[in-house]
């Protein structure tokens, strides 16, 4: 590992997933090593933010300027980075550039190029005698015309550096090529259209050979998935097929990977069983691959990739035990192109998946990779045939009906809770004048009726699930932009959770906690180096007396967080406030055991 327990390194992680693809706190002890994150507001949910040395938010981890500025701020607080980690394919390129700029160990741009540039990859494979489709640069229509004259129609035009079949186009004739507009922001390549089945091989390359690996067959293609069809995959259990795959996968990884690496390899398989390399990525497979490996086979590919990029020992067993189980997965996209709002979901009567993530009606789907592609399912069984049949039945009986979001249609905002007319009528009136307003509250609207009409749902606003369901119902058939709002502080957490679940813009749950919990506020400010009142976190009278003696009187005693209102609230307790001290704040010191935070004048 970079550094040691006495002098820990500073690992900076570029992170973009909103689901639990990677469990960073398990991979590296955040109490020993300084681990910081550059991420987005939407991707904060499963990060160990309370253990992190720092967290910086950017609108996109693909924004190189914003990421560099975020890393500068992290370096000011925790020292220069000693390692940069990026586990998602789209972040690999920027991470490599940053390693080059900062002279850090790990894959740099030159090393990454053969597994990111499809033209270089094809040339490297062909030079090693590995079967690969003919590939040529496609800067313009003339280049594609020349390629088709040699190899025939149809052809595929795709970005030299791309992910998840984004930007891949099948052109079947000269007329289709004439109608095709080359993107201005990407270099393209052209390949023959190969009508064979597509396999994928996932695993760990030691630098010399394959260790843990498994091969799977797509039950459709990634390209067809981008066109709105379901995409499934099932692991292969036929020994003869696996033997041929192992031979080719070993040769391809040795040709393209100069060091140990997790890999995702895609192959063509003809009707006669011959294999051709499509492409290889130096990263864990996408979609549900990491989850199936972790849940069915007990191997965490993300942990292996994290170890490779930080210099730690590979946690993958040298001889992984065979679980005797076959895994599979399925993605079902919405019926309408994204961005769209889910209108209705149909699921099989007999659920055969062992895990699923199904978007509720009302959720906004924006696309952005397999993670946000629609309904997701994971399967396991005793054989390839058993799992394949379960995947196909689920694909047949599942649908996600979506309504395209029309930016020109009337926008709707759902208000959670409302309050009393003397204090809130003016706010509701002002809101309704500007946007179509809907309401969620425990009782039917009375004075609010002129502002919301029949756009309301009754729900227990202290129940997050009930709030989410009510908001979703009010948005399920809305064509225009939508949002959710509350002006009741006690309902912020439920509203934020509903917004997260439905992919609506709002404060994050972490931000709500930092605003409503005074202890969390103080700790967040201290972690960010923002001057604030000194404080101690205390649990009883004796601790409070010792804290007051250390801080110096007078002090203020207050609850760390205000309790949620009860059905019959008791009269508020009287607070005794003291004048703030003029003594300079004491230096910030780390929290101890989660009960004592940096020293402060507030107890």
C-alpha positions, 0 to 999 in steps of 0.5 A: 500500500502507499504509505504505512500505518504511521505515514498513510498515503492519500488515495483519491477515488473518482466515483460515479455509481449510485448503487453499491457497486464498490464497497471502498470501506472494506477495501481500505482501512479509512482510519489508517489511510487517508481516502478522499472522494471526487464524486457527484451529488447523486453518487454520495449515497453509498460512500463512507463519507463519515470516514473519508478524509474529504469529499468533493462534489462535481457535476460530472466526473468526466469534467477534467477541469472540475475534477482537477480543482476538486483534487487541488482542494483535497490535496490542500487538506490531506496532502498530495495524492499518492494513488488515484483510483477509478473503477468505472470504465468512463473514468479510466481515461481521466484517471490515467491522465491525472496519474501522468500529470502527477507522476503517480503509479498505476496505469497511465495513458500510454498503458491504457491506450491498447484497451481503450482505443479500438483501432490500436487494440485491433492492431495489437491483437492482429499482430499477436495472431489473435482473430479479430474483425478487420478494423480501420479508421473512419474519419469520413464517408469516403473511408467507410465507402472504401472499407465497405468496398473491400469487406461488404455491407453492412458495417459498424461505425463506432467511437474509437473510445466508447462504452456500452455501445454508445454511438455505435451505428449499423450502416447497411447500404451506401444510402444509409452511409450518405444519411449518416452524420459523423459526430464532431466530438469523437474519432470513429472506426469502422468494422464489418457487421458480424452476425454471430453470438456474443460472449463475455469473459470476466475475471482477473489476469495475474500479469501472466495468466488468468486466475478467477474467470467465468464466461457468459453468453449474451441473450441479445446484444448490447447494440440491440439494447441501445435500440430498446430491447432487453439484454440478458446474460447467462454463464456457460457451463459446457466444458468444451466451450469453456476450454476454447474460451480459456485458450483465446482469453489467455492469449488476448489478455497477454497481448493487451495487459502489461500488468495484473488487472481485472478484465472484461473481454467480449468475443464472437462465437460462430455457428460452428463454435469458432471464436473471434475477439471483439474487444477487451476492457481493463476493468470489471464488467458492467451491468450486473456482473460485479453483483453476480460475482460477489453474491453467487461466486463470493469474489469481489472484482471491484476489490481486486481492481481497487487493489491493483490500482493502489498497489495492495495485494490482490484479494482474489483467491489463487484457486477460487472455489467452484460454487457449482452455481450458474449466474445470470442477469437481465436488463429491461429498458423502458418503452420510451427513449430516455429521459422518460418518466415511468408510467407503469411496470408489469412483472412476472407473477412468479418471480424467479430472480434472486435480486431485482431493482425495478423503477417505481411509477413516477421515477425519472429515467435519464439513461446514462449506462446500464445502472439507470437503464430500467429494470434490473434482475439477477439469477442463479441456478444449477445449470446454464439451461435453467438460468437461461430459461428463467431469464427469458421468461422474466424478459417476456413477462416484464415491461416498463412503460415510460412517457417521454419528458417534454421540456415544453409541457407544463412543469409540476411540483409536488409539495410535501406538507403544507402548514397553516394558512396564516403562515403558508397561504402566501407561499402556496399561492406564490408557488401555484402562480408559477407552476402546476402544484400538487400536494401530499399531506395526511388529510384532504386539502381544505384551504389549499384546494384552490391552488392544487385542485384534485392534484393531491394524495393523502399520506402519512408524511412521517412515513418515507415509503408512503411519501415516495408512493404518493409523490410517484403517483402524482408524477406518473402521468406528468409529461413535463419536468417535475420536482418535489419540495417541502418547507417543513424542516421536519419533513426534509428527510422524507422528501429527500428520500422520495426525491432520491428514489424517484431521481428528482432534483433535491437536497441529498439525505447527507445534506439534510443530515448535516443541516438538521443534526448540529453534531453532524454540522460541526463535524462536517465543518471541521472536516472541511476546515471551515471555522466554527464554534468549538464543541464537545459531544456529551452524553451525561452531566459529568461529561458536560461539566468536564467539557465546560471546564475545558471550554471555559464558561459560559457555554450553551447546552443543546440537543444534537438534533431536534426530535421529530414532532410527535402526535401530541407534542409536549410544551417546548423546554425553555432554553438558556442561552449565554453570550458567545465567548470572545476567546479564540477557537481552539485548534481542531482535533479529530473526533474520538470514538464517534462521541467527542468531536473537535473542541468547541464553545458549544456543549 
